[in-house]
Amino acid sequence: MNAPARSAVGLDVARIRADFPILSEVKVHGKPLVFLDNAASSQMPRQVIDRLVRYQTHEHANIHRGVHYLSETATAAYEAARHTLARFINAREEREVIFTSNCTDGINLVMQGYGRKYIGAGDEIIITHLEHHANIVPWQMLCEEKGAKLRVVPITDSGELMLEEYAKLFNERTKFVSISHVSNALGTVNPVKAMIATAHSHGVPVLVDGAQAAPHLKIDVQDLDCDFYAITGHKMLGPTGIGVLYGRVALLEKMQPYKGGGDMILSVTFEKTTYNVIPHKFEAGTPPIAAAIGLAAAADYMSAVGHEQIAAHEHALLVYATQKLQEIPGVRIIGTAPHKAAVISFYVGDVHPHDVGTLLNDDGVAVRTGHHCAQPVMQRYGVPATARASFAFYNTFEEVDVLAASVAKIQKMFA
């Protein structure tokens, strides 16, 4: 199957690819780059790169402090970025949007600011078997400190959450739920809206790890009715070192800051510090100004392409890639939930995934190999690691053909 100039949903993939310089300018062993490691970090379009350069070239200064032209210009651009991200996730108010360094930082902010204040000995926190380490380790740390207990929602062989078991985990000791929207290891899209409703019926707040959802799905925090939602920039066409934590105003105002320093205060004496209002209470020190502005440009780019078109094209790629890989003898796809984002984890016979990744790289194909910071998922399927191909809307069917041909060659080599 050849790569169409337009996808089945009318997406002009050729035009979109022209916005991403790295896709045409980089060669790997003399071959075109086939970048299928988007779940780790996506590429940046020229529009984001240009916005970063414009800020660094013409607008750079520290914010919220100076009264001179550049400081006021940079402050306006930074707060405009907050407005853009609030619109992107459909937050009720801009002050519900906190800039963080990434999704991990957002989860840790909630653990420190909410968890340490409201979770105590004997309390329970619910997570799932599909979580990234970033949504496991902070809660383990809290449980060890407070004497609380972690409860885990199991998964089926196909990689779906057992919702009946999830419902059974709630009791009078349940104080918090933290769940991923999309599994980074398997691509499973979890029914988070229903899971949030279940938690709220017990009066329990919910944090959603949206790192893998924001690149693929339209995020509407009001529709989900979540209490917290964390995303990261580098997986959704933006720079590294920037993310967003959404939080309900009522919860954010009750939380304690976990970083102290400049800009998160109203007044400081040696006797007492009075904290700033939200969101500034949680943004200590000079923030990643350029990265926040770049992330807003990435959000605008995705919105202009259209979330429905992005999701439809990526789903078509997923279906086609799944079919092509399943046709190769010895290939085992791990994670076969019917509702998935564009992620395929797979095994090729008895070949170690690291060898698979190395040989794919010889053909210019970039995939991720390893446990994907989701070791409990690997343990569930009895494998040490997988090869993972993850797609973005700038990928093509022709690139899937290159992936499949390279995997078939590896299978024959080791057969």
Long-range contacts (C-beta under 8 A, 24 or more apart in sequence): 1-320, 1-397, 1-398, 1-400, 1-401, 2-397, 2-398, 2-401, 3-396, 3-397, 3-398, 3-399, 3-401, 4-396, 4-397, 7-309, 7-312, 7-313, 7-316, 8-312, 8-313, 8-316, 9-308, 9-309, 9-312, 9-313, 9-316, 10-309, 11-305, 11-309, 11-310, 11-312, 11-313, 11-393, 13-313, 13-393, 13-394, 13-396, 16-305, 16-393, 16-394, 17-394, 17-396, 19-45, 19-46, 19-47, 19-301, 19-394, 20-44, 20-45, 20-46, 20-394, 21-46, 21-49, 23-394, 27-364, 28-361, 28-364, 28-366, 29-361, 29-362, 29-363, 29-364, 31-363, 31-364, 32-364, 33-364, 33-366, 34-363, 34-364, 34-365, 34-366, 34-399, 34-402, 34-403, 35-366, 35-392, 35-395, 36-365, 36-366, 36-367, 36-389, 36-390, 36-391, 36-395, 36-399, 36-403, 37-366, 37-367, 37-368, 37-388, 37-390, 38-215, 38-235, 38-342, 38-390, 38-391, 38-392, 38-395, 39-184, 39-212, 39-235, 39-343, 39-368, 39-372, 39-388, 39-390, 40-235, 40-368, 40-390, 41-234, 41-235, 41-240, 42-215, 42-234, 42-235, 42-236, 42-237, 42-392, 43-237, 43-392, 43-394, 44-237, 44-238, 44-239, 44-294, 44-298, 45-237, 45-298, 45-301, 47-297, 47-300, 47-301, 48-237, 48-238, 48-239, 48-294, 48-297, 48-298, 48-301, 51-293, 51-294, 51-296, 51-297, 52-239, 52-290, 52-293, 52-294, 52-297, 55-289, 55-290, 55-293, 55-294, 56-290, 60-289, 60-290, 62-286, 62-289, 63-286, 63-287, 63-289, 64-263, 64-280, 65-263, 74-289, 77-289, 77-293, 78-287, 78-289, 78-292, 78-293, 80-296, 81-292, 81-293, 81-295, 81-296, 82-279, 82-292, 84-296, 84-299, 84-300, 85-244, 85-295, 85-296, 85-299, 88-219, 88-299, 88-302, 88-303, 89-214, 89-219, 89-220, 89-221, 89-229, 89-231, 89-244, 89-246, 90-219, 90-220, 90-221, 90-222, 90-223, 91-221, 91-222, 91-246, 92-222, 92-249, 93-249, 94-279, 95-249, 95-252, 95-277, 95-278, 95-279, 96-246, 96-247, 96-248, 96-249, 96-252, 96-278, 96-279, 97-244, 97-245, 97-246, 97-279, 98-244, 98-245, 98-246, 98-247, 98-252, 98-278, 98-279, 98-282, 98-283, 99-242, 99-243, 99-244, 99-279, 99-283, 99-287, 99-288, 99-292, 100-230, 100-242, 100-243, 100-244, 100-245, 101-241, 101-242, 101-243, 101-288, 102-211, 102-232, 102-233, 102-234, 102-240, 102-241, 102-242, 102-243, 103-134, 103-209, 103-210, 103-211, 103-230, 103-231, 103-232, 103-243, 104-134, 104-232, 104-243, 105-243, 105-245, 106-228, 106-230, 106-231, 106-232, 106-243, 106-244, 106-245, 107-134, 107-135, 107-138, 107-178, 107-207, 107-209, 107-230, 108-138, 108-258, 109-245, 109-258, 109-282, 110-178, 110-207, 110-228, 110-230, 110-245, 110-247, 110-255, 111-138, 111-139, 111-141, 111-142, 112-256, 112-258, 113-255, 113-256, 113-257, 113-258, 113-282, 114-176, 114-205, 114-228, 114-251, 114-254, 114-255, 115-139, 115-142, 115-146, 115-176, 116-142, 116-145, 116-146, 116-256, 116-258, 117-254, 117-255, 117-256, 118-175, 118-176, 119-146, 119-148, 119-175, 119-176, 120-146, 120-147, 120-148, 121-146, 121-147, 121-148, 122-147, 122-148, 122-149, 122-173, 123-148, 123-149, 123-173, 123-174, 123-175, 123-176, 124-148, 124-149, 124-150, 124-151, 124-169, 124-171, 124-173, 124-174, 124-175, 125-149, 125-150, 125-151, 125-174, 125-175, 125-176, 125-177, 125-178, 126-151, 126-152, 126-153, 126-166, 126-169, 126-170, 126-174, 126-176, 126-177, 126-178, 126-179, 126-199, 126-204, 127-151, 127-152, 127-153, 127-177, 127-178, 127-179, 128-152, 128-153, 128-155, 128-161, 128-166, 128-179, 128-180, 128-190, 129-153, 129-154, 129-155, 129-161, 129-376, 129-377, 129-380, 130-155, 130-159, 130-161, 130-180, 130-183, 130-185, 130-186, 130-188, 130-190, 130-374, 130-377, 131-178, 131-179, 131-180, 131-209, 131-374, 131-376, 132-180, 132-184, 132-185, 132-209, 132-211, 132-372, 132-373, 132-374, 133-373, 133-374, 133-375, 134-209, 134-211, 134-373, 135-178, 135-179, 135-180, 135-209, 136-376, 139-178, 148-175, 149-173, 152-376, 153-179, 155-188, 155-377, 155-380, 158-335, 158-336, 158-337, 158-338, 159-183, 159-186, 159-188, 159-334, 159-335, 159-336, 159-337, 160-188, 160-337, 161-188, 161-190, 161-191, 161-195, 163-191, 163-194, 163-195, 166-195, 166-198, 167-198, 170-198, 170-199, 170-202, 170-204, 174-202, 174-204, 175-204, 176-204, 176-205, 176-206, 176-207, 177-204, 177-205, 177-206, 177-207, 178-206, 178-207, 178-208, 178-209, 179-206, 179-207, 179-208, 179-209, 180-208, 180-209, 180-211, 180-212, 181-208, 181-209, 181-210, 181-212, 181-213, 181-217, 182-210, 182-212, 182-213, 182-216, 182-217, 182-341, 182-343, 183-212, 183-335, 183-343, 183-374, 183-377, 184-211, 184-212, 184-343, 184-372, 184-373, 184-374, 185-335, 185-343, 185-345, 185-371, 185-372, 185-374, 185-377, 185-378, 185-386, 185-388, 186-334, 186-335, 186-337, 186-340, 186-343, 186-345, 186-377, 187-212, 187-318, 187-335, 187-337, 187-340, 187-341, 187-342, 187-343, 187-344, 187-345, 187-390, 188-335, 188-337, 188-339, 188-340, 188-341, 189-213, 189-217, 189-337, 189-339, 189-340, 189-341, 192-224, 192-226, 193-223, 193-224, 193-225, 196-224, 196-225, 196-226, 197-225, 200-225, 205-251, 211-235, 212-341, 212-343, 213-341, 215-302, 215-392, 216-310, 216-311, 216-314, 216-341, 216-342, 217-307, 217-311, 217-341, 218-307, 218-308, 218-311, 221-246, 227-251, 233-291, 233-294, 233-295, 233-298, 236-295, 236-298, 236-299, 236-302, 237-298, 237-301, 237-302, 238-291, 238-294, 238-295, 238-297, 238-298, 238-299, 239-288, 239-290, 239-291, 239-294, 239-295, 240-291, 241-288, 241-291, 242-288, 242-291, 242-292, 242-294, 242-295, 244-295, 245-282, 249-278, 252-278, 252-279, 252-281, 252-282, 253-278, 255-282, 257-281, 257-282, 257-284, 258-282, 259-284, 259-285, 260-284, 261-285, 262-286, 263-287, 305-393, 309-393, 310-393, 313-393, 314-341, 314-342, 314-391, 314-392, 314-393, 314-395, 315-342, 316-397, 317-342, 317-391, 317-395, 317-396, 317-397, 317-400, 318-342, 318-343, 318-344, 318-391, 320-397, 320-400, 321-389, 321-391, 321-400, 321-403, 321-404, 324-400, 324-401, 324-403, 324-404, 325-403, 325-404, 325-407, 327-404, 328-404, 328-407, 328-408, 328-411, 329-411, 329-415, 330-411, 330-415, 331-407, 331-411, 334-381, 334-383, 334-386, 342-390, 342-391, 342-392, 343-388, 343-389, 343-390, 343-391, 344-388, 344-389, 344-390, 345-372, 345-386, 345-387, 345-388, 346-386, 346-387, 346-388, 346-389, 346-407, 347-383, 347-386, 347-387, 348-387, 348-407, 348-410, 348-411, 348-414, 349-411, 349-414, 349-415, 350-414, 351-410, 351-411, 351-414, 352-385, 353-385, 353-386, 353-387, 354-385, 355-410, 356-387, 356-407, 356-410, 357-387, 359-406, 359-409, 359-410, 359-413, 360-387, 360-403, 360-406, 360-407, 360-410, 363-402, 363-405, 363-406, 363-409, 364-402, 365-402, 365-403, 365-406, 367-403
